[in-house]
């Protein structure tokens, strides 16, 4: 599953630097998460770091991008190959 940032985002800038996959960027009005890069921190941390630091709790699971743990691990491995 990828995460998403809802309209409750206050643009506090704390989530973007926490993302190990660089999946978070500034959108037109609020921050957005690229579902192709979001692994919910699988492979890096036990918990999604953006969720941990968000002061307004506006980062839920994106229901339009559901993935199994195996799929998240596969995405993580693919992303790590691209970085090398």
N, C-alpha and C positions, 0 to 999 in steps of 0.2 A: 504494500500500500504506500502510496505517496501521501504526504501531508499537504495541507493547503493553508493559506492565510486568509482569514475572513475580513470583512469590512470593519470589524472592531479594531483592526490594527491602528496603532497610534504613531507609526513611523519612528519608533524610538531608536532604531538602528542596532539593537543588541543581537538580533537573530542572525543577520547576514554573516558576520565574522565567525560565528560558532559552527556554521555548516561545513563539515569536512569535505563534502562533495561539490561545494560552490553551486548549490542548487537554488540558493535564495538571491534574488536581485530586486532592485527597485522597479516596480511597475509604473503605470501611468499615475496612479494615485497612492497605492500602498505597495508594500513588498509582496512579491509573488514567489512561488516555489515551482521549479521546473520538475514535473513528475518523471521525466526521463533520467534525471540525476538524483532524485530523492530516494534514499534507501532506508529512511527513518533511522539513520546512523548505524544500520547493520554493518558489521565489519570494522566499525570504529569505536562505538560506545554501546553500552547496554540500554540507554534511553536516548530518544531524540533530543539533541542538545538545544535546538531552537525552542522546543516545548519547555525545557527546563528553565530557560532564561526569560521567556516571554512574560512581561508583567501584567498583561491583560488576558492571558489565556485564550488567544485567538487562533491557535494552530491545531485544528483537529485533523483526523484522517480524512482524506479526500475520497468520498464514496464513488466517484467516477474513475478512480485509479486503484482498485483493490488488487493486491498481490499477496501471494503466500510468502512465508519466510524463505522458502527455497528460491522463489523468484527474486526476492530482495538480495539474497546472497549471490545469485547469478548476475544481477545488475551491478552489485558491488564489484565483483571480479572483472566484469567488462569495463567498468569505469577505471579500475586500477590499471588495466592494460593500456588504456588510452593515455593515462598520465605518464606512463613509463617512456 
